[in-house]
Amino acid sequence: MTDSLLVIACIGMISGWITGASAVAWGALSVPLLILVGVEPLTAISSSLGASVFLSLFGGWTHWHYDHSRLAPLLPLLVGGVGGAFLGSFLSPALPAQTLRALIGATTLIIGLLMLLRRNGISAESGAKGLMKLREKRATIFGIGVIAGFFAGAIGAGWGTIGVALLVWTGIPAHTVVGSSLLARSLVALAASGSYTLQTGLPPVDVFLPLLVAGGAGVYLGVRSSNGFSPLTMRKFIGGVVAIVGVVAVVGIPW
């Protein structure tokens, strides 16, 4: 039992660090890794989503504490994401999981590679002009939220790997994307987690609790370390993480 708790805690710590730094890969890492160590798939998804509610809120608040402007795109992302997540959580039983995994894997791999190649973006120092550009992107941000939320609700993964990657790729500064995405993820995860709870009950404490506690420590360390990244380094880091997650999904890790 102790060994299992330590393994789950390690999964939470690693997934939390990457998520705090990039807002990417909490579900895409924690869900498949939990399944690989013997956790039932529905338990892995519901536990990951439940922990994400608190971890994302904590991570988003920590980013906001460093720079309030990181929450500028929050509202359209949140509205689109919650709706998409709720819809995805109900449609997932009828959808072919293998097709969804292949789609997410191929999409995230392509987006990750494009992020590594593309250098455009709204400068963090652009002030009012940057905020105006963000307002012009509200419809795009909303649409990305719907798509990413749907995948997050359907299989517990995809909010970061698709949502964050697309937002960065459209030209929004990476630190702004990470802060807003983490905070929005808390309510997106709450919508999906609530739906799963109604359908399957609460996740078991011996999986949820170590995942949550260790994940919180990882998120904090991730946020702290990402503040030392330049905008370009941040973009490259997120692009690399997204591309790796895409490769893992494409080659068929059984999650």
C-alpha positions as CSV (number, residue, x, y, z in Angstrom):
1,M,0.0,0.0,0.0
2,T,2.8,2.4,0.9
3,D,4.6,1.7,-2.3
4,S,1.5,2.5,-4.3
5,L,1.0,5.8,-2.5
6,L,4.6,6.7,-3.2
7,V,4.2,5.9,-6.9
8,I,1.0,7.9,-7.1
9,A,2.7,10.8,-5.3
10,C,5.7,10.7,-7.7
11,I,3.2,10.8,-10.6
12,G,1.5,13.8,-9.0
13,M,4.8,15.6,-8.4
14,I,6.1,15.2,-11.9
15,S,2.8,16.0,-13.6
16,G,2.3,19.0,-11.2
17,W,5.8,20.5,-12.0
18,I,5.2,20.4,-15.7
19,T,1.7,21.7,-15.3
20,G,2.8,24.6,-13.1
21,A,5.5,25.6,-15.6
22,S,3.5,25.2,-18.8
23,A,-0.2,24.6,-18.0
24,V,0.3,21.5,-20.1
25,A,0.1,17.7,-19.6
26,W,-1.5,17.3,-16.2
27,G,-4.2,14.9,-17.6
28,A,-2.0,13.7,-20.5
29,L,0.6,12.6,-18.0
30,S,-1.2,11.7,-14.8
31,V,-4.0,9.7,-16.5
32,P,-1.9,7.3,-18.6
33,L,0.7,6.9,-15.8
34,L,-1.9,6.0,-13.2
35,I,-3.4,3.4,-15.6
36,L,0.1,2.0,-16.3
37,V,0.6,1.4,-12.5
38,G,-2.7,-0.4,-12.2
39,V,-5.4,2.2,-11.5
40,E,-8.7,1.6,-13.2
41,P,-9.2,4.0,-16.2
42,L,-12.3,5.7,-14.8
43,T,-10.7,6.1,-11.4
44,A,-7.6,7.6,-13.1
45,I,-9.7,10.1,-15.1
46,S,-12.0,11.1,-12.2
47,S,-9.0,11.4,-9.8
48,S,-7.0,13.5,-12.2
49,L,-9.9,15.8,-12.9
50,G,-10.8,16.1,-9.2
51,A,-7.2,17.0,-8.3
52,S,-7.0,19.4,-11.2
53,V,-9.7,21.5,-9.8
54,F,-7.6,22.5,-6.8
55,L,-4.2,22.4,-8.4
56,S,-5.2,24.6,-11.3
57,L,-6.8,27.1,-9.0
58,F,-3.6,27.2,-6.9
59,G,-1.3,27.4,-10.0
60,G,-3.4,30.2,-11.6
61,W,-3.4,32.2,-8.3
62,T,0.3,31.8,-8.0
63,H,0.9,33.1,-11.6
64,W,-1.5,36.0,-10.9
65,H,0.4,36.8,-7.8
66,Y,3.5,37.3,-10.0
67,D,1.8,39.3,-12.7
68,H,-1.9,40.3,-12.8
69,S,-1.9,40.7,-16.6
70,R,-1.5,36.9,-17.0
71,L,-5.3,36.5,-16.5
72,A,-6.3,38.9,-19.3
73,P,-7.8,36.1,-21.6
74,L,-9.5,34.3,-18.8
75,L,-13.2,35.0,-19.4
76,P,-13.7,33.8,-23.0
77,L,-11.4,30.8,-22.3
78,L,-13.4,29.9,-19.2
79,V,-16.8,30.2,-20.8
80,G,-15.9,28.1,-23.8
81,G,-13.9,25.6,-21.7
82,V,-16.6,24.9,-19.2
83,G,-19.2,24.3,-21.9
84,G,-16.9,22.0,-23.9
85,A,-15.9,20.0,-20.8
86,F,-19.5,19.4,-19.7
87,L,-20.4,18.3,-23.2
88,G,-17.4,16.0,-23.5
89,S,-18.0,14.3,-20.2
90,F,-21.4,13.1,-21.4
91,L,-20.4,12.1,-24.9
92,S,-17.2,10.2,-24.0
93,P,-18.9,6.8,-23.4
94,A,-20.2,6.9,-27.0
95,L,-16.9,8.0,-28.6
96,P,-14.2,5.6,-29.8
97,A,-11.4,6.2,-27.3
98,Q,-8.7,5.0,-29.7
99,T,-9.8,7.5,-32.3
100,L,-9.7,10.4,-29.8
101,R,-6.3,9.4,-28.5
102,A,-4.9,9.3,-32.1
103,L,-6.5,12.6,-32.9
104,I,-5.1,14.3,-29.7
105,G,-1.7,12.7,-30.3
106,A,-1.4,13.8,-33.9
107,T,-2.9,17.3,-33.2
108,T,-0.6,18.0,-30.3
109,L,2.5,16.7,-32.1
110,I,1.8,19.0,-35.0
111,I,1.0,22.0,-32.8
112,G,4.1,21.4,-30.6
113,L,6.3,21.4,-33.7
114,L,4.7,24.5,-35.0
115,M,5.3,26.3,-31.7
116,L,8.9,25.4,-31.8
117,L,9.2,26.9,-35.3
118,R,6.9,29.9,-35.0
119,R,8.3,33.0,-33.3
120,N,5.4,35.5,-33.4
121,G,3.7,36.7,-30.3
122,I,2.3,39.7,-28.4
123,S,5.1,41.3,-26.6
124,A,4.7,41.2,-22.8
125,E,5.8,44.9,-22.8
126,S,3.2,46.1,-25.3
127,G,0.8,47.3,-22.6
128,A,-2.5,48.8,-23.9
129,K,-1.7,47.7,-27.4
130,G,-1.2,44.1,-26.2
131,L,-4.5,44.1,-24.3
132,M,-6.3,45.4,-27.4
133,K,-4.9,42.6,-29.5
134,L,-6.1,40.1,-26.8
135,R,-9.6,41.6,-27.0
136,E,-9.6,41.2,-30.8
137,K,-8.8,37.5,-30.2
138,R,-11.8,36.8,-27.9
139,A,-13.8,34.7,-30.4
140,T,-10.7,32.6,-31.2
141,I,-9.9,32.2,-27.5
142,F,-13.5,31.1,-26.9
143,G,-13.4,28.6,-29.7
144,I,-10.1,27.1,-28.5
145,G,-11.7,26.8,-25.0
146,V,-14.6,24.8,-26.4
147,I,-12.4,22.4,-28.3
148,A,-9.9,21.9,-25.4
149,G,-12.6,21.6,-22.8
150,F,-14.4,19.0,-24.8
151,F,-11.3,16.7,-25.0
152,A,-10.6,17.4,-21.3
153,G,-14.2,16.3,-20.4
154,A,-14.2,13.3,-22.7
155,I,-10.9,11.6,-21.7
156,G,-9.4,13.7,-18.9
157,A,-6.7,15.1,-21.2
158,G,-6.3,17.7,-23.9
159,W,-7.0,21.0,-22.1
160,G,-3.3,21.9,-21.9
161,T,-1.9,19.9,-24.8
162,I,-4.5,21.3,-27.3
163,G,-5.8,24.5,-25.6
164,V,-2.5,26.0,-24.3
165,A,-0.6,25.0,-27.4
166,L,-3.2,26.6,-29.7
167,L,-3.4,29.8,-27.6
168,V,0.4,30.2,-27.7
169,W,0.5,29.4,-31.4
170,T,-2.0,32.2,-32.1
171,G,0.5,34.7,-30.7
172,I,-0.6,35.2,-27.1
173,P,2.5,35.5,-24.7
174,A,3.2,32.1,-23.1
175,H,3.2,33.3,-19.5
176,T,-0.2,35.0,-20.1
177,V,-1.6,31.8,-21.6
178,V,-0.3,29.6,-18.7
179,G,-1.7,31.8,-16.0
180,S,-5.2,32.1,-17.6
181,S,-5.3,28.5,-18.6
182,L,-4.5,27.2,-15.2
183,L,-7.2,29.3,-13.5
184,A,-9.8,28.5,-16.2
185,R,-8.8,24.8,-16.0
186,S,-10.0,24.7,-12.3
187,L,-13.7,25.4,-13.4
188,V,-13.3,23.3,-16.5
189,A,-12.2,20.4,-14.4
190,L,-14.9,21.1,-11.9
191,A,-17.6,20.8,-14.6
192,A,-16.2,17.5,-15.9
193,S,-15.3,16.2,-12.4
194,G,-18.8,16.9,-11.2
195,S,-20.3,15.0,-14.1
196,Y,-18.1,12.0,-13.5
197,T,-18.9,12.1,-9.8
198,L,-22.6,11.9,-10.6
199,Q,-22.1,9.0,-12.9
200,T,-19.4,7.0,-11.0
201,G,-19.1,8.4,-7.5
202,L,-16.2,10.1,-5.7
203,P,-12.7,8.9,-6.6
204,P,-11.0,6.7,-4.0
205,V,-9.0,8.7,-1.3
206,D,-5.9,6.5,-1.6
207,V,-5.5,7.6,-5.3
208,F,-6.9,11.1,-5.1
209,L,-5.1,12.4,-1.9
210,P,-1.5,11.6,-2.7
211,L,-2.1,12.8,-6.3
212,L,-3.4,16.1,-5.0
213,V,-0.8,16.7,-2.2
214,A,2.3,15.9,-4.3
215,G,0.7,17.6,-7.3
216,G,0.4,20.8,-5.3
217,A,4.1,20.8,-4.4
218,G,4.9,20.1,-8.1
219,V,2.7,23.0,-9.3
220,Y,4.3,25.5,-6.9
221,L,7.8,24.5,-8.0
222,G,6.8,24.6,-11.7
223,V,5.4,28.1,-11.4
224,R,8.5,29.3,-9.6
225,S,10.9,27.8,-12.2
226,S,8.9,29.2,-15.2
227,N,9.2,32.7,-13.9
228,G,12.9,32.5,-14.8
229,F,12.2,31.6,-18.4
230,S,12.3,34.3,-21.1
231,P,9.2,34.5,-23.4
232,L,11.0,32.6,-26.1
233,T,12.3,30.0,-23.8
234,M,8.8,29.6,-22.4
235,R,7.4,29.1,-25.9
236,K,10.1,26.5,-26.7
237,F,9.5,24.7,-23.4
238,I,5.8,24.4,-23.9
239,G,6.3,23.4,-27.6
240,G,8.7,20.7,-26.5
241,V,6.4,19.3,-23.8
242,V,3.4,19.3,-26.2
243,A,5.4,17.6,-29.0
244,I,6.7,14.9,-26.6
245,V,3.1,14.3,-25.3
246,G,2.0,14.0,-28.9
247,V,4.6,11.5,-29.7
248,V,3.7,9.4,-26.6
249,A,0.1,9.3,-27.6
250,V,0.8,8.5,-31.3
251,V,3.1,5.6,-30.5
252,G,0.3,4.0,-28.5
253,I,1.1,4.1,-24.8
254,P,-2.0,2.3,-23.4
255,W,-3.9,5.2,-21.7
